[in-house]
Each structure stands twice: as structure tokens, then as C-alpha cells.
Amino acid sequence: MIQVTPEIVAGQFFDELIKSDGRARPGADSLLNFLKDLSPQVLSEKRTALETAIKSQGISFLVYSDSTNIDRSWPLDLVPRVMRASEWFHTERGLKQRLEALNLFLNDVYNDQLIIRDRIVPEELVTGSPHFIELARGVRPPFDTWAHICGSDLVRDQTGTLFVLEDNLRVPSGVSYMLENRSVMKQVYPELFRNHQILPVSQYASDLLDMLNALSPRPVDHPVIVVLTPGIYNSAYFEHSYLAQQIGAELVQGSDLFVDTDDCVYMKAVEGVSRVDVIYRRIDDTFLDPDSLNPASRLGVPGLMRAWRTGKVAIANAPGSGVADDKVLYAFVPEIIRYYLDEKPLLQNVPTYLCSDPEQRAYVLDHLDELVIKPADASGGYGIIVGPHATDEDLESRRAEIIENPRFWIAQPTLAISTTLTVTDVGDLAPRHVDLRPFVLQSSDRWCSTGGLCRVALTEGSLVVNSSQGGGSKDFWVVADEGLV
């Protein structure tokens, strides 16, 4: 039988599955007992079945390297992460609160700029953001909503407190893997799904479609929706094609669309030309329109910004929404919530030091070996230095970069991020660090996925969970508080 003892999870980290005394967390009793009863042979058979299902369904992601791009099977761990429904519903309310406030912020900074006038957020941090788009000034998108899809990364510290680590509002990715993880796990563990009240995640595609339909500038029963992808060589292309199929949208590249003299966007197809109402874009702002943004772009649509500004097409997420996921602006989100909603934030931020502030920068430079240093506008885990694990050479190099361009850097404490049991390369169970990315939607209403994409650092001691950096994933279960059916 698989050995699951208190010693496995003893230490400085909060474990999502097991308490320090070896008992299961509330709602996870049956799962823990199931794992204890598994023989190494059965565990190996389950692992083989899981890998076979992933390959047969073509679930993959692209990893970039210096010499080539490698298409890899999606790394899914056999052990799910569990959270009780009561804790999840509080988390969901906090995520919806956060997105509501961020959208009020975006609509304000591109229009009246009251939050800048009232000196809650410094103007230079907003207009100086690399994601602030001057052409978006004065635009009022449908429902005054700019960020229609948000993936906020959550981590839990050693006290058991959930924190929002960052918000992703440009082109948040990963939701397809949340859905596929569940599909594969149902094939591998049908007995577990029969014995647990696990809230479904399948509603997300329907919610996404409802959100996009509500954005249509035309009052038609079935708006024409397209998913705009950079193409097959993008690391998230699997997700682009998967979501297009799930919501019944056309998957297009920039060359498939054009803007006519009426400022409407049209799609070219074998059967003819049709007007496009809503674009779910999966390319960065800079590349959306070579006429208005980046002349060198071959991914976007000439004239697209003009069509969007005149209200002839909706774009999700709206151009310029990346201002709200600039990691410098992240530090102000609790005040943004209080300013617009007059509410206490339901979810906490991680304490954040802005290197653009002289006093905070001095502290960061004096404590580089204790902090996590992040570039303000990067994603995918790139450019991050974890001070306690960094070499002296890396720290001195980062010190020079901070001094040269302080606006570009933030720092945060090194959190003791929670763990949960994970199958190792040798086939046993050991704790590995995890995070969680739920997905929140907003247009005429707000929707939240039931759970999210759980990512896991597969290397012992590593805090890096990104798949592009060698991390893996887990199915995330929101279970009824009573546990069993």
C-alpha cells in the first residue's frame, strides 16, 4: 500500500490534503483513504492510463527553446487538489469583487481619471505602463467592461491564508487545461467521481459564450464570434482551437479578417464574407492593428482599432486592459476596491514593494537575497529571481537592472507556498508546491469557474509552477462540505 504518514508533510508548509497530525483536511477524507489503499502497481497502472488518455486526446502545449519549438503532452498529476465548497464560495466572491473593481478602474483611467485626480494611484504609474494605450482614451465598451476574462493566481501561505499573487487580464491562458484535466481524471478515476460530490467545471464554456454574446454590437440572436489566434506556433494554440470548438466560434488569424470602409470587421471564408460581431483575441495588444499600434505586426488586422473605437466590433479583452495586470498597479488593487466599491477586499494581496519608489527601492536593494524580484510586465514565470535560491552573480545583475530601470521591477516576500501530495518520478507520493488560477468572466453579469487550473512544481523544493518552466498541473476539486454523497 502507498504510505501516507504525518512525516511526509511535516514542516513549514501548509499541506492542502493532510494536516500535520496525518488526518485529512475537511472534505478530503475519502480521497486520502483511497490513496492509502492504492498499491504501487495500481498507482502505476493509473498513471499509464492517464498518460494514454492525454496522448489520445491530443492535449499538449508548446515549449520554446533556443533551437526549436517542442510540442509536449500536457503534464497532469494523478492526485487532485481539494477545497471545501464553503471556502471556495468565499473565494469566488472575492474574485468577482476584484474584477468588478478592476473594470471600474480601467473605465476610469481611460475616461475621467478620477482615481488619479484623487491621488489614489499616481498618474505616472498608469500612463507610464507599457500596457496603457493612448488610442483607448475616451472609449466606453459595452457595460463599461474592459477585462472580460481574468485569470487571477492564488497561493496559500503557511498559515492557511489565500492570497492573490497576480491578476492576468491581457490574454489569460490555461482554462482549456482546467476542463481537459477534469475530463481525463473522470476516465482514470471513475470510482472517485461516483463517491464524491465534486462540483462540475463544464459550465465554463457556456458561461464564456453567454459573456461574449452579450458584447455584440448588433441585436441578433446569434452574433458572429471569432477566436483570433497568432497561429499554430503559439504555445497556447491548443487552447485557442479547443475554446473555439467548445463555443462554436470560428478560429481565425489576422489574415482571415479585414476592416471595410464602413468600419465593420469581416471574415473571409470559402462560403463568402460575413460580418464579425465579437473577437475573443488571444494576441497581445501591440500586435492587434499594424495601422495604429505596431507597424511590423503580421498577426493583427489593419484598421481594427478604428472599428473597435467606433463600436462596430467588440474585443475581449479590450485593448488597453493590460494596465490592470501591470504588476506595479497590482500593489494598488486593495485601495482600488475600497475607492470604487467602498468595500473591504475579500481576498488579500501579497505585500509588494515598488522599486519606482525611492524608499521601497532602498529596502529591496538591501534585502535582495530575501525577496522574490519580478519584472512588472512579464508572464509565464520569465525573469523572476527567488532571492534565497539565487546566486550572488544573479543578485548583482538584478541589482544593476533595478537601478537602471526601477519602474520595471517589483519585489515580494518569499512565501512558504502550500503543498499537496504529488506522484514523483519514482512512483511514490511527496508534497510539491501548488498554486491556483480560477477564471472570472464579466460583461452583462459576472461568472466564475468552479475552481480553476491548479499548477504544481514537479521538482522538489521548487516554487516555479509554470508549465513553460517545467511545472505540471492537477485537477482541482471543489467538494461539498459533507464530503461524500
N, C-alpha and C positions, 0 to 999 in steps of 0.2 A: 504494500500500500504506500501511497505518497505520504511522506512525513511532513506535517504542518504543525510546528511547535511554537511556543512563545518566543523561543530563541531566534527563530527565523526573522521576526520583525522587531525584536528588541532593539532599542537605540534611540537616536534623537529625532526620528521621523514619525509622523502620524501615518499609520497604515490604513488604507481605505477599506480593507476587508477584515482585518484582525485587530483586536485590542491587545494591549501589552500583556494581558493575562492569558492570551491564547484563545479567548472566546470571540465569536463572530460579532461584527458590528450589527446593529439592529437592521433587520431585513435581509441579512446575508447568511443566516444560519444554515439554510438548506444547501446553498451553494458551497459553503465551506465543508459541510459534511460530505457532499458529493465529491469534492476534490480529495478529501481524506480517503474515501473509499476507492479511488481510482488506482489501479495498478500501473506501474511504469509501462507495461505493454499496451494497456488500453489508452493511456495518455499518448503514447507514440502513434497508435492507430488513429486517434482523434486528430493528431497533428497532421498526419498524412492525408486524412480526409479533408481537412481544412485547406491544405496547400493545393490539393487536387481541385477542390471547388473554386478556389481563386483563379487558378490557371484556366479551368474550363469556361469560366465566365469572363475571362479576359480582363480582370481587374488589375490595372497596372498604373505605374507612374514613371515619369521620365526624370532621370538624373543627369545633370550636365557635368561634363568633365572637360579637361583641357584638350583632349584629343578627339572625344566622341560623345554622343548622347546615348545613354543606356536606358532601354525600356525594361523596367523591373516589375516583377509581380508584387502586388501590394502586401506589405508585411503586417499581418494580423496575428495577435497573440490569442491563445486559447482561453485565457482566463478573463472574464468580463470584469469591469469595474461597476460597483453597485452604489446607488444612493437612494435613500428613502424618499417617497413622494412628498412628504411634508417639507423636507429640506429643499427638494427640487422646486416646489411651487413658490417658496420664498425667493429662491434664486431667480426663477423666471420673472417674478415681479420686479426684481432689481434690474434685470437685463432690459426689460421693456421700459422701465423708468429711465435707464441710461440712454437708450436710443431716442426716446422722446425728447430728452433734454439736448442731445447732440444735434438732432434735427432742428430744434428751435435755435440753437447756436449757429448752425450753418445758414439758416434762412436769415438770421440777424446780421451775420458778418458780411453777407453778400447784398444786404439791403440797408437797413437803418443803422447798424453797428452800435446799438445801444449798450451792449456789454463792454465795448471799447470806450464809449463815452463815459460810462460809469466806473471805468478803471478796474474792472474785474479781471480782464485779460489785456495785457499790453498789446497795442496795435502792431508793433514791430514783430511780435511773435506770430501774429495772424497773417498780415500781408507779406511778411518775410518768409513764410512757409513755402517750401518748394512745391507744395500742392495747391497753393492759392492761385486761382485762375482769374485774371482780371476781366476776361470776357464774360465771366459768370455774374458779374455785378448787375444788380437790377432784375435778375431773373426770379420769377416766382413759380417753381414747378408745381404740378398738381399736389394738393393737400399740403403745400409748403414743405414737402418732404424731399430731402436730397439723398440721404443714405437710406436706401430701401432694403438693403441686405447688410447685416452686420454680423461678423463673427468675433465675439469677444473671448479672449483667452483667460481662463480661470485657473488659479492654483490654490492649494491649501497649505498652510504652514503647519509647524509642529504643534500649535495649539488647537488645530482643527478649524481655524477660521478660513473662509474662502475669500480670496482677493481677485480683483480684475487686474491681470497683468498688462494687458493692452487691448485696444479695440482695432478691428480691421474693417475699414469702410471703403476702401478703393475697389478691390476685386477680391473679396474674401473667398477663400477656397476650402475645400475639404468636405462639403456636405454630402457629396456623392459617396464618399467612403463611409460616412456615418450610415447611409442607407444600405450600402452593399455589405458592410460589416454585419449588420443585423440579418440580412438575407443568408449569408454564409453560415453564421452561427446557428440559425434555425435548422440548417441542413445537418450540421455536425452534432448539435446537442438538442434534438427534438424532445428528449425526456425532460430537460431542464425547463423548456418553454411550456411543457404541459403542467409542470408543478409550481410555476411561479406566476404571479400577477405582474407581468412586465409591461409597462405602458408602451404602445407601439410608436414607431417613428415614421411610419409610411405616410402619414398625413402631410408631411412636409411638401411633397410635390404639388398636392392640391392647393395648399396654402400659398406656395410660390406662384402658382398660376392665378389664383384669386388676386394676389397682390399686384401682379403685372397687368392683369386685365383692367384693374381699377385705374391704371395710369393712362389708358388710351385717350388720345385727344378727340377721337371720333366716337359718337354714341352708337356703337354697333354691338351686336350680340357676340360676335367672335372676332375680336381685334387680331390683327396680324402681328405676331410676336416672333422675333428672331433672337438667337443667341449669337453674338458676334465674337468669334474666336481668332486668335492670331494664326492658328493653323496647327497642323499635325505635330510640329516640332516643339510646341509649347508643353511644359511639364504638366500642365493641368488639362491637356486636351481630352483625356479620358472623361474627366468630369464635364467638360463642355458638351461633348456628344451625348453623354449619359443624361444630363439635365434636359437638353433639347428633346431627347426622345421621351423623357418622363412627362414633360408638359405639352408635348405635341407642337413644339416650335421648330422652325427651320434653323439649322446650323449653317451660319454664313461666315464668310471672310469679307474684308473690306471691299474686295474687287467684285463681290456679288451685289453691292448696293451702290446707288447713286442718288444725288440730290438734284431735282429738276428745277426749272425756273420758278415753279410755284412754291419753292422751299419745302416741298414734301420729300420724304425718303422713299425710294422704290427699290424693290428686289427683282433681280433678273433671274429667270428660271426657264426651263425648257418649254413650259406651257405658256410663257408670256411674262409680262411685268405686272407686279402687284404692289400696292402702297403698303408701307410698313408703319405700324402704329407705335410699337414699343420695342426698344432694343435693350436686351439684357446683355450688357457689354462685359467681356472678360479680357479687355486690354486696358492698359494704363491710360490715364488722361492724356499724356503727352502725345500719344500716337493716334488719338481719335480722329483728328482732322488736319491733314497736311496744309490746308489753306490757312488755318487760323492758329495752329499750335506748333507742330514740328514739321517743317517742310520736307524733311528727309523721310518721314514716315511712309511706309508701304503697307501698313496694316489698317489704316483708318479709311474714312470716306470724305473726300473733298466736299466742303460745304456743310458738314454735319452740325457744326456748332451753330451755323446760321439757322438751320432747320429746327434745332432744339431751342434756340433763343426765341424764335417766333412761335413756339408752341405747337409746331406741326408734327413733332415726334417726341416721345418720352424716352429717356435714357435712364436705366437703373444699373448702377448707382449714377447719380447725376454728376456731370463734370464739375470738379472742384470739391467734391465731398471728402477727398483725402485730407483736407485741412484738419478734419476732426479725428483722424487717426495718426496725425503727426505726434510722435512720442513726446515732444515738448508740450503740446496742448493737452496731452493726456493728464499731466500734472494738475490741470485746472478743472478737470471734469467734476469733482465734488462741488466746487464753487459754481460751476455751470448749472448743476442740478438745483442747487439752492436758489440761484438767481432766477431761473426761468420757471421752476415748478414750486418754489417755496417749500421744498420737502427735504428731509434728511436723506442722504444717499443710503439705499438699502444694501448695497454692496461696497466694500472698501477698495480704495486704490492701494497699490504698493507705494510706500514713501519714495519720492522721486526727487533727485537733485538736478537742477538745470545748470548746465555748465555755462550758459549765457549770463547767469547772474554771478557777479564777482565773488560774493561771499560763499555761495554754494560751490562755485568752481574751485575756490581755495580748499574747501573741505574735501572735495573729490580728489584733487591732486595730492592731498596729504594722506588719503586713505584708498588709493588705487588698488592695493593688494587685498582689500576687504570687500570691494563693491563689484557689481556687475555693470559694465560700461557698454552702452548700446548706441548705435547711430540712430538719429531721430527719424530717418525716413526709410530705413531698410526693412526687409521682411525675410522670412524663411530661415531665421537664425544666423544670417550672414553678418559679419562684422562685430559680433558680440564677443567680449572678453570677460570671463569669470575670474575676477581678481585672485581669489585663493588658489586657483588652478593654473594661473598664467605664469609664464617665465618672466624673469627680470627684463629680458630683451623686449618681450611683448608689451610689458607695462610701460617701459620707457618710450617705446614707439607710440603707444596710445597717448601718453602724456604730451608728446610733441604735437600730435594731431588735435588734442583738445585745446592746447594753447593757440594753435594756428587758426582753428575754426570752432570756437566754443559753442555757437548756435547749433551745430550739427550733432552734439553729444548730450546724453543724459546718463545718470547713474542711479542705481537702486541697490538696496541691501541684498546680500546673498541669502535668499530664503531657504529654509530647510523644507523643500517641497515634498509633499506627501508621496508615499509609495503604495504599491499594491502588488500582490503576488503575480509573477510572470514566469512563463516557461523559458528556461535558459537553453543555451546551445547544447548542453549535455543532457537535457531532458528532465531536469528537476525543477522545483519551484523556488523562486527567490524574489525578494522585493526589488522593484525598479520604480524610478520616479515617473510621475504622470502629470499631465495637465488635461484641460477640457476646453473644447471650443463649441459652445452652443451657437445656434443661428437664429437671429431675430429679424423679422420682416416688418416693414411699415409702408403703408400707402393710405388707404381709406380706414384702415384699422391696424392693429399690431398683432403679429403671430410669433410664436416661439416654438422651435423644435423641442420635442420631448426628450431632452438630453442633448447630446452633441457628439462631436468627434473627440474621442479620448486618444491622446497620443502618449507614447511611453518611450523612455530612454532605455534601449535594449542593453547598453553597456553598463556594467556595474559601476555605480558611483557617478555616472554621467547625469547632468541636468539638461542635456540637449535632446529634445523630443522630436524635432522636425524630421520628417522622412528624408528630406534632402540632405540632412546631416547624419543619417544612419539610424534614425528613430523608427519606431513601429507604431501600431495602433491597437486599440481594444474596443470591443463592443461596450457600450455604456447602457446600463440598466437603471431605469427609474422604476422601483418596485413599490407596491402598495405597502403601507406601514405594517399591516398584519403579516406580510411575508408570503405565506402560502395561500393557494386557492382554497 
